[in-house]
Amino acid sequence: MKSDLAKLRHARSKKDFPDISLEENEYVVLKIKRSSIIPILAWLGVVLAAVFFIALNIMISRSSTDGMFAMNAASRGFFSVIIDIVFGVVLICTLVSMHVYSNNKLFVTNKRIIQRSQSTLFASSTNIIDLVSIEDVSFKQSGLLEHILKVGTLRMSTIGEETTYTFKYVDTPIDELETITHLVHVEKQEKDERINRH
């Protein structure tokens, strides 16, 4: 019965996560993404920048040759183009940053943790950690801003080499921590039972 359920979950996970190479009877239990509050704040910043640049453009276009922004028509046109270019750069940088930000994911299966990391547009990596190798799972918040936004870093330490894997900007993962810790205990218990049988 337990084996049939694992096979069913495995088939469902293969369908839902075709880009993950799953082992036999392995299935995805959790998919952890970075917090959605950071992109909201980033796009709010873009909106504020747009308002500022539009206001600046209006002030420059209405300026005369003897006001505070004393400019002739050629200077006004030049500064309008500069403002448009600066806003375009801000918009492109935000789009790239949000693409990189959203491509960081953590998949927890019943056997492993698969971490997909992207640090730049052209730099990405995948870390795979067996659950039996995990010694400790914790969540850390540093600074006032992380406490206000209720985000932090999920940390997983491994046995032996004592490598610590981190996954930043996660919403407070109380349930996820309990689930990962439970899966680690179950996998270690099953490994011990397999060893004792042989």
C-alpha positions as CSV (number, residue, x, y, z in Angstrom):
1,M,0.0,0.0,0.0
2,K,2.8,2.4,1.0
3,S,4.7,1.4,-2.2
4,D,1.7,2.0,-4.4
5,L,1.2,5.5,-2.8
6,A,4.8,6.4,-3.4
7,K,4.5,5.2,-7.1
8,L,1.4,7.4,-7.5
9,R,3.1,10.4,-5.9
10,H,6.2,9.8,-8.1
11,A,4.2,9.7,-11.3
12,R,2.4,13.0,-10.2
13,S,5.7,14.7,-9.4
14,K,7.2,13.6,-12.8
15,K,4.2,15.3,-14.5
16,D,4.3,18.4,-12.3
17,F,8.1,18.8,-12.3
18,P,9.4,17.5,-15.6
19,D,12.7,19.3,-15.3
20,I,13.6,17.4,-12.1
21,S,15.3,14.0,-12.5
22,L,13.5,11.9,-9.9
23,E,14.7,8.5,-8.7
24,E,12.4,5.5,-8.4
25,N,9.6,6.1,-5.8
26,E,10.9,9.7,-5.2
27,Y,8.4,12.5,-5.2
28,V,8.3,16.2,-4.5
29,V,6.9,17.1,-1.1
30,L,7.7,20.9,-1.0
31,K,8.5,23.6,-3.5
32,I,9.9,26.6,-1.7
33,K,10.2,29.9,-3.6
34,R,11.6,33.2,-2.5
35,S,9.3,35.7,-0.9
36,S,6.9,37.6,-3.2
37,I,7.3,40.8,-1.0
38,I,10.7,41.6,-2.6
39,P,9.4,41.8,-6.2
40,I,6.5,43.9,-5.0
41,L,8.9,46.4,-3.3
42,A,11.1,46.4,-6.4
43,W,8.2,47.2,-8.8
44,L,6.9,49.8,-6.3
45,G,10.4,51.4,-6.6
46,V,10.1,51.4,-10.5
47,V,6.6,53.1,-10.2
48,L,8.1,55.8,-7.9
49,A,11.0,56.2,-10.3
50,A,8.6,56.5,-13.2
51,V,6.6,59.2,-11.4
52,F,9.8,61.1,-10.6
53,F,11.1,60.9,-14.2
54,I,7.7,62.0,-15.6
55,A,7.6,65.0,-13.2
56,L,11.1,65.9,-14.2
57,N,10.3,65.6,-17.9
58,I,7.3,67.9,-17.4
59,M,9.3,70.5,-15.5
60,I,12.0,70.5,-18.2
61,S,9.5,70.6,-21.1
62,R,7.7,73.6,-19.5
63,S,10.9,75.5,-18.7
64,S,11.6,78.8,-20.4
65,T,14.8,80.5,-21.2
66,D,14.7,82.6,-18.0
67,G,13.3,80.3,-15.3
68,M,14.9,78.0,-12.7
69,F,15.6,75.4,-15.5
70,A,16.7,78.0,-18.1
71,M,17.1,75.9,-21.3
72,N,16.6,76.3,-25.0
73,A,14.6,73.8,-27.0
74,A,17.7,71.7,-27.9
75,S,18.8,71.4,-24.3
76,R,15.3,70.4,-23.2
77,G,15.2,67.7,-25.9
78,F,18.6,66.4,-24.9
79,F,17.7,66.1,-21.2
80,S,14.4,64.4,-22.0
81,V,16.2,61.8,-24.0
82,I,18.7,61.3,-21.1
83,I,15.8,60.9,-18.6
84,D,14.1,58.3,-20.9
85,I,17.4,56.4,-21.2
86,V,18.0,56.4,-17.4
87,F,14.4,55.1,-16.8
88,G,14.9,52.5,-19.5
89,V,18.1,51.2,-17.7
90,V,16.2,51.2,-14.4
91,L,13.4,49.1,-16.0
92,I,15.7,46.7,-17.7
93,C,17.8,46.2,-14.5
94,T,14.6,45.5,-12.5
95,L,13.3,43.0,-15.1
96,V,16.7,41.1,-15.1
97,S,16.9,41.2,-11.3
98,M,13.4,39.8,-10.9
99,H,14.0,37.1,-13.4
100,V,17.2,36.0,-11.5
101,Y,15.4,36.4,-8.2
102,S,12.4,34.2,-9.2
103,N,14.6,31.5,-10.7
104,N,16.0,30.5,-7.3
105,K,13.9,27.5,-6.1
106,L,14.2,24.8,-3.5
107,F,12.6,21.4,-4.1
108,V,12.2,19.0,-1.2
109,T,11.5,15.4,-2.1
110,N,11.1,12.4,0.2
111,K,14.8,11.5,-0.4
112,R,16.7,14.7,-1.4
113,I,16.8,18.5,-1.4
114,I,17.4,20.0,-4.8
115,Q,18.4,23.7,-4.8
116,R,18.4,25.6,-8.1
117,S,20.4,28.8,-7.7
118,Q,20.8,31.7,-10.1
119,S,23.1,34.5,-9.2
120,T,23.2,36.4,-12.5
121,L,21.5,36.1,-15.9
122,F,24.2,33.7,-17.1
123,A,25.3,32.0,-13.9
124,S,23.2,29.2,-12.3
125,S,23.9,26.1,-10.3
126,T,22.1,23.1,-8.8
127,N,22.9,21.5,-5.4
128,I,21.5,18.1,-4.5
129,I,21.7,17.1,-0.9
130,D,20.6,13.6,0.3
131,L,18.2,13.9,3.3
132,V,20.3,11.4,5.3
133,S,23.3,13.8,5.0
134,I,21.5,16.6,6.7
135,E,22.5,17.3,10.3
136,D,20.5,20.5,11.0
137,V,17.8,22.6,9.4
138,S,17.3,26.2,10.7
139,F,15.9,29.6,9.8
140,K,17.8,32.8,10.4
141,Q,16.7,36.5,10.3
142,S,19.3,39.2,10.3
143,G,18.5,42.9,10.7
144,L,15.4,45.0,11.2
145,L,14.3,44.8,7.6
146,E,14.1,41.0,7.5
147,H,12.1,41.0,10.7
148,I,9.7,43.7,9.3
149,L,9.3,41.9,6.0
150,K,9.1,38.5,7.8
151,V,11.8,37.0,5.5
152,G,15.1,35.2,6.2
153,T,17.5,32.5,5.3
154,L,16.8,28.8,5.4
155,R,20.0,27.0,6.4
156,M,20.8,23.3,6.0
157,S,24.0,21.8,7.5
158,T,25.4,18.5,6.4
159,I,27.2,15.7,8.3
160,G,30.9,15.2,7.8
161,E,32.2,18.1,5.7
162,E,29.9,20.4,7.6
163,T,28.8,22.2,4.5
164,T,26.0,24.7,5.0
165,Y,23.6,25.3,2.2
166,T,21.5,28.5,2.3
167,F,18.4,29.7,0.6
168,K,17.8,33.4,1.1
169,Y,14.6,35.6,1.1
170,V,12.2,32.9,2.2
171,D,9.0,33.8,4.0
172,T,9.1,32.6,7.6
173,P,9.0,28.8,6.9
174,I,7.7,27.3,10.2
175,D,5.7,24.5,8.5
176,E,8.4,23.9,6.0
177,L,11.0,23.5,8.7
178,E,8.9,20.9,10.5
179,T,8.3,19.0,7.2
180,I,11.9,19.0,6.2
181,T,13.0,17.9,9.7
182,H,10.4,15.1,9.7
183,L,11.5,13.9,6.2
184,V,15.1,13.8,7.4
185,H,14.2,11.7,10.4
186,V,12.1,9.3,8.3
187,E,14.8,8.9,5.7
188,K,17.5,8.3,8.4
189,Q,15.2,5.8,10.2
190,E,14.6,3.9,6.9
191,K,18.4,3.9,6.2
192,D,19.0,2.4,9.6
193,E,16.3,-0.3,9.0
194,R,17.9,-1.2,5.7
195,I,21.3,-1.5,7.4
196,N,19.9,-3.7,10.2
197,R,18.2,-6.0,7.7
198,H,21.6,-6.7,6.0
